[in-house]
């Protein structure tokens, strides 16, 4: 009796498999009828394809594709819809390398499938034939994960297998092996310092960099944890976990990055800063490297500085016509100080570089003093701060003034001496640009007073102050909706009587273009405060920020939040995003 139980189980399993396959075949047969119903294939074309099929012995689907009657992508999409599965375009899909690493390349080729990402503990895999239950079972057993199939074209999957198993699988697996041996610093430097393309860690880091640049990331974070290194990209100001490596690969990873950026690989107990350049595709990219010792090892951050971003026009950043006109009137003046305020990562430097590009011509002597110099600008004299050598913002500014500059850019006003020289330079015939860390534009006035600058100098020297934040721009997959009147009133949205407002929100599932986030790109939320006679008087009287802001708004200053609401009206961004970035 006991021996018959496995036989009964086997018969039951076999019958279940046969039934599933029969259902799959039944569905597959009806795809041609679906093509006809959708108007993609006519009866005459179908008959012609059937004749061709008899002669070649190929499948009807392959015959339709080769005859040019229907594209492979469209046929696969119809199949996916018919089976109730999602169709993905692998050319635009961001593949998780940790998912790829779970499946052996030979099995991926045999079943024509490739892992794409994780949905919780479920592994999402792309398949050319999602009805292949044997392939699904093999992948499940091999990876140890429940699997969820999506559909992609055969050619896309073949290309993906060649790409990811050549560039990432090889790099990840060998990088893992690479750290298994205990290596001293000299041996490690010799191995990871190689420029050879087949060096495992070289290939892996190059792949991560290429992927991050393609995704539009501004930073790459290598965060060591207790058992793994979490790799994260900051895209549109928000960090996303993208992959991980075993913690034992950390020595190889940090050594390779340090060698690339000319840092000391033997020093592991103090922070280090470095820099290097690399061409990714057709883009010339500068990388600022920061290494920080933590309890689990050295954390590495690569800040990506895309030189093409400094060529952006100000209206590309989201400056509307009125704000741009006010700002341009200010920076076209021959002298005065223009300050851009906001927290780190609010686009202050990008705005100033964009302004210098407008002003840069052979008639002007433009000099900048920065820490660090983020972008190299042709035709502009740029000075890098070196505190150890005694070259500070203040000392550099004093020297710059002896070289007869027309335009000066000070990377940041950090102390009283720098602020004093910058304001006095603006009063003596120079156009001065700088940044200041305050919450809004009116706050810059009181901040300078708190730093010890005489109010009458501030009132006379400053032309205008910009307050700026960067919010995420809605992707084209955004969804319209009508907000409630109560919500708009609570937010002080500023609606007209009987006005019907249609706003937009991110698509919850996103799309391939935005990587499922609902946002793609960034937009500046800006306020510009001009130094009018009334504000000059308030400055001299050392009025509070609130008092200065009240007068500025009465005189027509649009606040950052109001600018955000206007951009919500036009569908650039969402209410949630404005509330996230603007106080």
Backbone torsions as a table, in degrees:
resi	resn	phi	psi	omega
1	UNK	NA	-42.8	-178.3
2	UNK	-62.4	-35.1	-178.0
3	UNK	-70.4	-23.8	-176.5
4	UNK	-81.3	-18.1	-177.6
5	UNK	-63.5	-49.5	177.3
6	UNK	-58.1	-35.4	-179.6
7	UNK	-65.8	-39.8	178.0
8	UNK	-65.2	-42.3	178.1
9	UNK	-61.3	-43.1	-179.8
10	UNK	-61.8	-43.4	-180.0
11	UNK	-62.5	-40.3	179.7
12	UNK	-64.3	-45.0	179.2
13	UNK	-62.9	-41.9	-178.7
14	UNK	-63.8	-41.6	-179.8
15	UNK	-65.1	-39.6	178.8
16	UNK	-62.9	-42.8	179.1
17	UNK	-62.7	-44.0	-179.4
18	UNK	-62.4	-41.2	179.4
19	UNK	-63.9	-43.5	179.3
20	UNK	-62.1	-43.6	-180.0
21	UNK	-64.9	-37.5	179.4
22	UNK	-65.0	-41.1	177.3
23	UNK	-64.4	-41.1	179.4
24	UNK	-62.4	-43.2	179.8
25	UNK	-64.8	-38.4	178.6
26	UNK	-60.9	-42.2	178.9
27	UNK	-66.6	-41.9	-177.4
28	UNK	-62.6	-36.8	-178.9
29	UNK	-64.6	-32.2	-175.0
30	UNK	-80.9	-3.3	179.8
31	UNK	-62.7	-40.3	179.4
32	UNK	-61.8	-39.0	177.4
33	UNK	-65.4	-35.9	178.5
34	UNK	-66.2	-38.1	176.8
35	UNK	-61.5	-39.3	179.2
36	UNK	-68.5	-43.2	179.7
37	UNK	-61.7	-36.7	179.7
38	UNK	-79.9	-3.2	-180.0
39	UNK	76.1	15.4	-179.9
40	UNK	-82.5	-26.4	-179.9
41	UNK	-135.1	132.3	176.8
42	UNK	-89.2	166.2	178.7
43	UNK	-60.7	-40.4	-179.7
44	UNK	-64.5	-42.2	178.7
45	UNK	-64.7	-38.2	179.3
46	UNK	-64.9	-43.2	178.2
47	UNK	-63.1	-40.9	178.4
48	UNK	-63.4	-41.0	179.6
49	UNK	-66.4	-36.7	178.5
50	UNK	-65.4	-37.8	176.1
51	UNK	-64.0	-44.2	179.1
52	UNK	-63.7	-38.5	179.5
53	UNK	-61.3	-40.3	179.1
54	UNK	-62.4	-37.1	-177.1
55	UNK	-75.3	-38.7	-174.9
56	UNK	-93.3	-25.1	-177.3
57	UNK	78.9	4.9	178.5
58	UNK	-81.7	165.5	178.9
59	UNK	-67.0	158.2	179.9
60	UNK	-63.1	-40.0	-179.9
61	UNK	-60.9	-47.1	-179.6
62	UNK	-63.9	-36.0	179.9
63	UNK	-66.5	-43.7	178.5
64	UNK	-59.8	-39.5	-179.6
65	UNK	-68.5	-47.4	-176.9
66	UNK	-66.5	-29.5	177.8
67	UNK	-79.6	-6.5	178.8
68	UNK	76.4	15.3	-179.3
69	UNK	-74.2	-38.0	178.5
70	UNK	-144.5	145.9	-179.4
71	UNK	-78.4	156.5	179.3
72	UNK	-62.0	-40.2	-178.8
73	UNK	-63.9	-43.6	-178.6
74	UNK	-67.3	-41.8	179.3
75	UNK	-62.1	-42.0	179.6
76	UNK	-67.8	-37.4	178.7
77	UNK	-64.5	-40.6	177.8
78	UNK	-63.8	-42.4	177.6
79	UNK	-59.3	-43.9	-179.4
80	UNK	-62.6	-44.3	179.3
81	UNK	-62.3	-40.7	-178.1
82	UNK	-66.2	-32.7	179.8
83	UNK	-90.0	-2.2	-179.7
84	UNK	74.6	27.6	-179.3
85	UNK	-114.1	163.0	179.8
86	UNK	-84.5	137.3	173.5
87	UNK	-97.1	132.8	179.9
88	UNK	-122.3	144.4	174.5
89	UNK	-97.2	104.9	-174.8
90	UNK	-66.9	-18.3	179.9
91	UNK	-66.8	-26.4	-178.4
92	UNK	-115.2	-0.2	-177.2
93	UNK	-83.5	136.1	178.6
94	UNK	-90.0	107.0	-173.9
95	UNK	-84.8	136.4	178.0
96	UNK	-85.2	117.4	-176.5
97	UNK	-65.3	-27.6	178.1
98	UNK	-68.9	-29.6	175.4
99	UNK	-70.8	-44.2	179.2
100	UNK	-58.0	-39.8	-175.5
101	UNK	-66.1	-16.6	-178.0
102	UNK	-74.4	-24.3	-174.2
103	UNK	-111.7	132.8	178.6
104	UNK	-64.7	142.7	-177.8
105	UNK	-60.3	-40.6	-178.8
106	UNK	-62.7	-40.0	178.2
107	UNK	-68.2	-38.3	177.3
108	UNK	-60.3	-42.1	179.2
109	UNK	-69.9	-39.5	-177.1
110	UNK	-64.6	-41.9	-177.5
111	UNK	-98.5	1.9	-179.3
112	UNK	50.4	60.3	-178.4
113	UNK	-145.2	156.0	177.1
114	UNK	-147.5	132.6	175.9
115	UNK	-66.6	143.1	-176.8
116	UNK	-113.9	-45.5	-173.1
117	UNK	-167.6	-178.3	176.9
118	UNK	-115.6	141.6	169.5
119	UNK	-119.8	89.3	-169.0
120	UNK	69.6	-123.4	176.8
121	UNK	-94.9	-0.1	-178.7
122	UNK	-89.4	134.9	179.5
123	UNK	-92.7	122.8	177.6
124	UNK	-88.5	124.7	-179.0
125	UNK	-124.2	141.7	175.7
126	UNK	-92.4	134.2	-178.3
127	UNK	-133.9	146.9	172.8
128	UNK	-81.2	-31.6	178.7
129	UNK	-127.1	89.2	-176.6
130	UNK	-72.1	-7.5	177.5
131	UNK	-84.9	-1.6	-179.4
132	UNK	-79.6	91.4	-174.9
133	UNK	-70.8	-26.3	178.0
134	UNK	-67.0	-38.9	177.7
135	UNK	-65.0	-43.4	178.5
136	UNK	-59.2	-42.7	-179.3
137	UNK	-66.7	-41.4	178.8
138	UNK	-61.5	-44.7	-179.0
139	UNK	-65.1	-40.4	178.9
140	UNK	-61.2	-46.7	-178.7
141	UNK	-68.3	-37.9	-176.9
142	UNK	-70.0	-38.9	-174.6
143	UNK	-93.2	-22.4	-176.9
144	UNK	77.8	15.0	180.0
145	UNK	-120.8	149.5	165.9
146	UNK	-64.2	145.1	-176.0
147	UNK	-119.2	147.1	175.6
148	UNK	-126.8	112.7	-176.6
149	UNK	-80.3	143.0	164.3
150	UNK	-123.4	165.7	-172.3
151	UNK	-108.2	135.7	174.4
152	UNK	-139.6	163.6	-179.4
153	UNK	-70.9	153.5	-179.8
154	UNK	-59.6	-44.2	-177.7
155	UNK	-66.0	-37.3	178.3
156	UNK	-64.9	-41.1	179.9
157	UNK	-66.9	-41.5	177.8
158	UNK	-61.6	-43.2	177.9
159	UNK	-63.5	-40.9	-178.9
160	UNK	-65.4	-40.0	178.5
161	UNK	-62.5	-43.8	179.2
162	UNK	-63.8	-42.3	-176.3
163	UNK	-69.6	-55.6	-170.4
164	UNK	-76.4	-34.6	179.2
165	UNK	-77.4	-25.2	175.3
166	UNK	-76.9	-43.8	-170.0
167	UNK	-95.7	-30.3	-175.9
168	UNK	-112.3	-45.8	-177.9
169	UNK	-59.4	-46.7	179.6
170	UNK	-61.6	-43.5	-178.4
171	UNK	-67.0	-41.8	-177.3
172	UNK	-70.8	-46.1	-177.0
173	UNK	-66.1	-41.9	-179.3
174	UNK	-72.2	-32.6	176.2
175	UNK	-64.3	-35.0	177.2
176	UNK	-65.0	-45.8	178.2
177	UNK	-65.0	-33.4	-174.0
178	UNK	-59.1	-32.1	-175.9
179	UNK	-95.4	0.5	-177.1
180	UNK	-70.1	-34.5	178.9
181	UNK	-81.5	147.9	175.9
182	UNK	-84.7	115.6	-175.7
183	UNK	-116.1	143.7	172.6
184	UNK	-83.8	172.1	-173.1
185	UNK	-60.1	-37.8	-178.6
186	UNK	-67.2	-44.2	179.4
187	UNK	-65.1	-41.0	-179.9
188	UNK	-63.7	-42.5	179.9
189	UNK	-63.0	-39.5	-179.4
190	UNK	-65.3	-37.3	-177.0
191	UNK	-77.4	-50.5	-175.7
192	UNK	-83.1	-14.6	-179.0
193	UNK	-80.7	-8.3	-179.3
194	UNK	-64.1	138.5	177.4
195	UNK	-88.7	1.6	-177.4
196	UNK	-63.5	141.8	-177.4
197	UNK	-65.8	-24.2	-176.4
198	UNK	-90.7	4.1	174.7
199	UNK	-67.9	121.9	-170.8
200	UNK	-55.5	-50.4	-176.6
201	UNK	-70.1	-32.2	176.0
202	UNK	-61.0	-46.5	-178.0
203	UNK	-66.2	-41.0	-178.1
204	UNK	-65.6	-46.4	-179.2
205	UNK	-64.6	-40.3	176.9
206	UNK	-60.1	-40.1	179.7
207	UNK	-65.3	-43.7	180.0
208	UNK	-60.6	-44.7	179.8
209	UNK	-62.2	-46.5	-179.8
210	UNK	-60.8	-42.8	-179.2
211	UNK	-65.9	-41.5	-179.4
212	UNK	-64.6	-43.1	179.0
213	UNK	-64.4	-42.3	178.6
214	UNK	-61.7	-37.2	-179.7
215	UNK	-76.8	-6.6	-179.4
216	UNK	78.6	27.1	-178.6
217	UNK	-73.8	150.0	175.7
218	UNK	-100.7	-19.9	179.5
219	UNK	-143.5	150.6	168.6
220	UNK	-119.8	125.7	-179.8
221	UNK	-112.5	127.6	170.9
222	UNK	-108.3	100.8	-173.8
223	UNK	-103.6	109.0	177.8
224	UNK	-74.0	129.6	173.8
225	UNK	-114.4	-171.1	-175.2
226	UNK	-63.5	-41.3	-174.7
227	UNK	-120.5	-5.1	-176.2
228	UNK	-153.0	165.6	172.1
229	UNK	-106.8	116.6	179.0
230	UNK	-89.2	126.7	179.5
231	UNK	-104.2	124.8	-176.2
232	UNK	-129.5	144.9	174.4
233	UNK	-111.7	138.3	171.0
234	UNK	-94.9	109.1	-179.6
235	UNK	-115.0	123.8	-178.7
236	UNK	54.6	38.0	174.4
237	UNK	85.0	-1.0	-177.5
238	UNK	-122.9	133.6	-179.8
239	UNK	-79.9	141.1	177.7
240	UNK	-131.9	131.3	171.8
241	UNK	-72.1	129.0	-177.8
242	UNK	-118.8	-28.5	-179.3
243	UNK	-168.4	175.4	178.0
244	UNK	-147.0	160.2	176.9
245	UNK	-130.8	155.0	173.6
246	UNK	-60.8	145.7	-175.8
247	UNK	-62.8	-25.3	-178.1
248	UNK	-69.4	-11.0	176.8
249	UNK	-84.5	-4.6	-175.0
250	UNK	-59.5	-43.1	179.4
251	UNK	-58.8	-41.3	179.1
252	UNK	-66.7	-41.3	-178.6
253	UNK	-64.2	-50.7	-177.9
254	UNK	-65.9	-37.7	-180.0
255	UNK	-65.0	-41.7	-179.9
256	UNK	-63.7	-45.1	-179.5
257	UNK	-64.5	-39.7	178.9
258	UNK	-64.5	-40.1	178.5
259	UNK	-64.7	-41.5	179.3
260	UNK	-60.3	-37.8	-174.4
261	UNK	-103.8	15.4	174.0
262	UNK	59.4	46.7	176.7
263	UNK	-107.2	169.7	-177.1
264	UNK	-83.8	109.8	-176.8
265	UNK	-74.2	-18.9	-179.2
266	UNK	-81.6	-19.4	-178.1
267	UNK	-91.8	115.9	-176.2
268	UNK	-122.4	1.8	-172.8
269	UNK	-108.1	-7.7	-179.7
270	UNK	-126.9	153.5	176.9
271	UNK	-64.5	148.3	176.5
272	UNK	-135.6	148.5	177.4
273	UNK	-125.1	139.3	179.8
274	UNK	-146.6	-174.2	-174.8
275	UNK	-158.7	142.7	169.8
276	UNK	-156.1	166.8	-177.2
277	UNK	-120.0	149.6	179.8
278	UNK	-154.8	143.3	174.0
279	UNK	-95.8	121.0	178.8
280	UNK	-112.9	109.8	-173.1
281	UNK	66.6	-116.7	177.5
282	UNK	-107.4	3.6	-175.8
283	UNK	-96.9	135.5	172.6
284	UNK	-90.2	115.9	-174.0
285	UNK	-115.6	133.9	169.5
286	UNK	-99.1	139.4	177.9
287	UNK	-119.6	125.1	170.3
288	UNK	-97.6	124.1	-172.6
289	UNK	-109.6	130.3	175.3
290	UNK	-125.1	127.7	177.8
291	UNK	-116.2	126.6	-174.6
292	UNK	-130.0	121.3	179.3
293	UNK	-70.3	131.6	176.4
294	UNK	-125.5	178.5	-176.7
295	UNK	-66.6	-24.5	-179.1
296	UNK	-101.7	3.6	-178.2
297	UNK	132.0	-171.2	-175.6
298	UNK	-86.5	122.5	174.2
299	UNK	-82.6	138.4	-179.1
300	UNK	-122.0	133.6	173.8
301	UNK	-126.0	125.5	175.0
302	UNK	-107.2	113.9	176.4
303	UNK	-90.2	124.7	-175.4
304	UNK	-92.2	119.4	179.7
305	UNK	-113.5	97.9	-178.6
306	UNK	-81.1	115.2	-176.2
307	UNK	-62.4	-25.8	-179.3
308	UNK	-68.4	-21.8	-178.1
309	UNK	-69.5	-25.0	-179.2
310	UNK	-77.5	-8.7	177.2
311	UNK	-91.0	1.6	178.7
312	UNK	-64.5	140.8	172.1
313	UNK	-80.1	157.0	-176.2
314	UNK	-63.4	-33.5	178.6
315	UNK	-73.1	-17.7	173.2
316	UNK	-68.7	-27.2	179.3
317	UNK	-77.4	-15.3	179.9
318	UNK	114.1	9.4	176.5
319	UNK	-69.5	121.8	179.1
320	UNK	-78.2	175.0	-173.0
321	UNK	-60.0	-44.5	-177.1
322	UNK	-67.4	-46.8	-179.8
323	UNK	-63.7	-43.1	-179.0
324	UNK	-63.6	-39.7	179.7
325	UNK	-64.0	-42.4	178.2
326	UNK	-63.6	-43.8	-178.2
327	UNK	-66.7	-41.1	-178.8
328	UNK	-66.0	-37.4	176.3
329	UNK	-61.3	-33.0	-179.4
330	UNK	-74.3	-48.7	-175.3
331	UNK	-79.8	-7.6	174.3
332	UNK	-83.5	-6.4	178.3
333	UNK	-70.3	154.5	-178.2
334	UNK	-75.7	-21.5	-177.9
335	UNK	-151.9	167.4	-179.5
336	UNK	122.6	165.4	179.9
337	UNK	-108.1	133.3	176.7
338	UNK	-120.5	122.6	-177.4
339	UNK	-111.3	140.5	173.7
340	UNK	-116.3	124.1	-175.0
341	UNK	-114.0	158.5	178.6
342	UNK	148.7	166.7	179.8
343	UNK	-75.3	175.2	175.5
344	UNK	-59.8	135.2	178.4
345	UNK	85.0	15.6	-179.7
346	UNK	-97.2	8.5	174.8
347	UNK	85.0	18.6	-178.1
348	UNK	-62.6	-48.0	-178.1
349	UNK	-64.1	-39.4	179.4
350	UNK	-62.1	-40.8	177.6
351	UNK	-62.7	-44.6	-178.7
352	UNK	-68.3	-40.4	177.0
353	UNK	-63.2	-40.7	177.4
354	UNK	-61.6	-37.4	178.2
355	UNK	-68.4	-42.9	179.0
356	UNK	-63.0	-34.8	177.0
357	UNK	-61.5	-36.0	178.3
358	UNK	-68.8	-40.5	-175.8
359	UNK	-81.5	-19.4	-171.4
360	UNK	-70.5	111.8	171.0
361	UNK	-150.9	176.3	-172.7
362	UNK	-70.0	-10.5	-178.1
363	UNK	-87.2	-7.9	-174.4
364	UNK	-120.3	142.0	172.6
365	UNK	-98.3	104.5	-176.6
366	UNK	-108.5	129.1	-179.9
367	UNK	-131.6	138.2	177.7
368	UNK	-121.9	152.2	173.0
369	UNK	-130.1	119.0	-168.9
370	UNK	-136.0	159.1	176.6
371	UNK	-147.3	94.6	-3.1
372	UNK	-91.3	175.3	172.5
373	UNK	-75.0	109.4	-174.0
374	UNK	-80.4	-41.2	-178.4
375	UNK	-130.8	142.9	174.8
376	UNK	-89.7	123.4	-178.2
377	UNK	-111.1	127.1	-179.5
378	UNK	-68.3	134.0	176.5
379	UNK	83.8	4.3	-179.0
380	UNK	-121.6	136.7	178.6
381	UNK	-82.9	117.8	-177.3
382	UNK	-117.6	131.8	-177.0
383	UNK	-114.5	130.7	178.1
384	UNK	-95.8	126.7	178.2
385	UNK	-64.7	138.2	176.0
386	UNK	-138.2	88.9	-174.4
387	UNK	-62.1	-35.7	-178.4
388	UNK	-63.8	-32.1	179.6
389	UNK	-90.7	1.6	179.0
390	UNK	88.5	7.5	179.3
391	UNK	-92.9	94.6	179.8
392	UNK	-105.1	175.9	177.3
393	UNK	-58.3	-44.0	-176.4
394	UNK	-66.6	-46.9	-178.2
395	UNK	-67.6	-36.7	178.3
396	UNK	-65.4	-41.5	179.7
397	UNK	-61.3	-41.6	179.3
398	UNK	-61.1	-40.2	179.8
399	UNK	-71.0	-38.2	-179.5
400	UNK	-60.4	-39.7	-176.9
401	UNK	-63.9	-19.5	178.3
402	UNK	-85.9	-2.1	-179.3
403	UNK	-105.5	16.4	176.5
404	UNK	54.7	58.5	179.1
405	UNK	-80.2	152.3	171.8
406	UNK	-94.7	-40.8	-178.4
407	UNK	-128.4	134.1	178.8
408	UNK	-124.4	134.5	171.7
409	UNK	-118.1	122.7	176.5
410	UNK	-103.5	119.3	-174.6
411	UNK	-51.2	-42.5	-179.5
412	UNK	-161.5	137.5	173.2
413	UNK	-87.8	109.5	-175.1
414	UNK	-109.7	-21.5	-175.0
415	UNK	-142.5	171.4	-176.1
416	UNK	-63.4	-41.7	-176.6
417	UNK	-63.4	-43.9	178.6
418	UNK	-63.3	-44.2	179.4
419	UNK	-61.0	-42.5	-178.7
420	UNK	-61.7	-47.8	-178.0
421	UNK	-66.4	-39.1	-178.9
422	UNK	-63.8	-46.0	-179.3
423	UNK	-66.8	-42.2	178.8
424	UNK	-65.1	-34.9	176.5
425	UNK	-63.4	-39.6	178.1
426	UNK	-64.3	-31.3	-179.1
427	UNK	-80.1	-16.6	-176.5
428	UNK	-105.5	25.0	170.1
429	UNK	101.0	11.5	178.8
430	UNK	-109.4	149.9	173.4
431	UNK	-94.7	117.6	-172.4
432	UNK	-117.3	130.1	174.4
433	UNK	-114.7	141.9	175.6
434	UNK	-159.8	172.5	178.2
435	UNK	-120.3	156.5	-178.4
436	UNK	-147.2	140.6	-179.5
437	UNK	-90.3	94.2	172.7
438	UNK	-135.7	165.5	-176.7
439	UNK	-74.5	-30.5	-179.1
440	UNK	-150.3	177.8	-177.1
441	UNK	-65.9	-47.7	-180.0
442	UNK	-60.7	-27.5	-179.2
443	UNK	-65.3	-20.1	179.9
444	UNK	-65.2	-33.2	-178.6
445	UNK	-65.2	-50.4	-179.4
446	UNK	-68.5	-31.4	178.5
447	UNK	-63.8	-42.6	178.6
448	UNK	-64.0	-38.8	177.7
449	UNK	-63.8	-42.0	178.4
450	UNK	-64.4	-29.1	179.0
451	UNK	-77.8	-6.8	176.2
452	UNK	102.9	8.9	178.1
453	UNK	-80.2	132.8	179.6
454	UNK	-60.7	130.5	-177.1
455	UNK	-56.2	-34.9	-178.9
456	UNK	-67.8	-30.4	176.7
457	UNK	-70.0	-42.0	177.8
458	UNK	-61.5	-46.0	-178.2
459	UNK	-61.8	-36.4	-176.6
460	UNK	-84.8	-31.1	-172.0
461	UNK	-87.4	-32.4	-174.5
462	UNK	-83.4	134.2	177.4
463	UNK	-93.5	-47.9	178.8
464	UNK	-159.4	162.5	177.0
465	UNK	-129.9	131.9	175.6
466	UNK	-105.5	134.2	168.8
467	UNK	-106.4	138.6	-171.9
468	UNK	-146.1	142.8	168.7
469	UNK	-135.7	158.5	174.4
470	UNK	-113.5	122.7	175.0
471	UNK	-109.9	162.3	178.3
472	UNK	-78.6	142.3	179.5
473	UNK	-90.5	136.7	179.1
474	UNK	-65.0	140.7	177.1
475	UNK	-73.8	166.6	179.4
476	UNK	-67.5	-12.6	178.0
477	UNK	-86.1	11.9	-177.5
478	UNK	-58.4	158.9	-177.4
479	UNK	-120.0	133.1	178.6
480	UNK	-79.5	153.7	173.7
481	UNK	-159.9	162.6	178.0
482	UNK	-106.1	112.4	-179.3
483	UNK	-72.8	157.0	179.2
484	UNK	-74.5	152.3	178.9
485	UNK	-63.3	-34.4	-179.9
486	UNK	-63.2	-41.4	179.3
487	UNK	-64.2	-46.3	-178.5
488	UNK	-64.0	-37.4	179.2
489	UNK	-68.2	-40.5	-180.0
490	UNK	-65.4	-34.3	-179.5
491	UNK	-84.6	-3.8	-175.4
492	UNK	54.9	50.3	-175.7
493	UNK	-68.2	-28.9	177.9
494	UNK	82.3	69.4	-179.7
495	UNK	-105.7	151.6	178.1
496	UNK	-84.5	163.8	178.5
497	UNK	-62.0	134.1	177.9
498	UNK	60.2	18.4	179.1
499	UNK	-79.4	130.0	177.1
500	UNK	-96.0	113.9	-175.8
501	UNK	-103.4	127.4	174.3
502	UNK	-113.9	118.1	178.8
503	UNK	-110.1	179.7	-177.4
504	UNK	-130.3	150.0	176.8
505	UNK	-132.2	159.3	179.7
506	UNK	-67.2	144.2	174.4
507	UNK	-65.7	125.1	-176.8
508	UNK	-57.6	-32.7	-179.2
509	UNK	-96.5	-12.8	179.6
510	UNK	65.2	-160.0	178.8
511	UNK	-151.7	179.7	-178.7
512	UNK	-64.1	-32.6	-176.8
513	UNK	-65.5	-40.5	-176.7
514	UNK	-99.9	3.6	178.8
515	UNK	65.8	26.8	177.3
516	UNK	83.7	4.6	-177.1
517	UNK	-90.2	-23.2	-176.4
518	UNK	87.2	-5.0	-179.6
519	UNK	-127.8	145.1	176.5
520	UNK	-147.7	114.1	-179.1
521	UNK	91.4	178.6	-177.5
522	UNK	-133.9	158.8	-179.6
523	UNK	-138.4	141.2	-178.3
524	UNK	-84.5	134.2	170.9
525	UNK	-105.3	117.4	-164.6
526	UNK	-127.1	144.8	165.7
527	UNK	-130.3	141.3	179.7
528	UNK	-126.7	124.2	179.8
529	UNK	-110.8	114.3	176.6
530	UNK	-83.6	145.5	-178.5
531	UNK	-84.2	88.0	178.8
532	UNK	-84.1	173.2	-179.6
533	UNK	-61.5	-39.3	-179.2
534	UNK	-66.1	-40.7	-179.5
535	UNK	-72.3	-33.7	174.3
536	UNK	-59.5	-43.1	-179.5
537	UNK	-65.0	-41.1	178.0
538	UNK	-64.2	-35.7	178.8
539	UNK	-63.8	-46.1	179.6
540	UNK	-62.9	-35.7	179.7
541	UNK	-79.9	-0.7	-179.2
542	UNK	56.8	46.7	178.4
543	UNK	-68.7	161.9	-179.7
544	UNK	-75.4	164.9	178.1
545	UNK	-59.6	-41.2	-179.1
546	UNK	-61.3	-41.3	179.6
547	UNK	-66.4	-42.0	179.1
548	UNK	-64.7	-41.6	-179.5
549	UNK	-63.9	-40.6	-179.2
550	UNK	-59.9	-45.7	179.6
551	UNK	-67.3	-40.6	-179.5
552	UNK	-61.7	-40.9	178.7
553	UNK	-67.2	-40.8	177.9
554	UNK	-61.4	-30.6	-178.6
555	UNK	-89.6	7.8	172.7
556	UNK	108.3	8.1	177.8
557	UNK	-73.1	126.5	174.8
558	UNK	-88.3	121.2	-178.8
559	UNK	-71.0	165.5	178.9
560	UNK	-59.8	-39.1	179.9
561	UNK	-67.3	-40.7	177.2
562	UNK	-63.9	-38.7	175.9
563	UNK	-62.9	-37.7	176.6
564	UNK	-63.9	-42.1	178.3
565	UNK	-62.3	-38.6	178.0
566	UNK	-63.4	-37.3	179.3
567	UNK	-74.0	-25.0	172.7
568	UNK	-68.5	-39.5	179.1
569	UNK	-59.8	-38.8	-177.4
570	UNK	-85.2	-1.9	177.7
571	UNK	84.1	11.0	179.2
572	UNK	-70.8	-40.1	-176.2
573	UNK	-144.9	-175.8	-175.7
574	UNK	-116.5	161.8	176.7
575	UNK	-58.5	-42.9	-178.7
576	UNK	-60.1	-37.6	-178.1
577	UNK	-71.9	-38.9	177.5
578	UNK	-63.5	-44.0	179.1
579	UNK	-66.0	-28.3	-179.8
580	UNK	-70.2	-38.6	-171.0
581	UNK	-103.3	-17.9	-177.6
582	UNK	-110.6	130.1	-179.3
583	UNK	-69.2	NA	NA
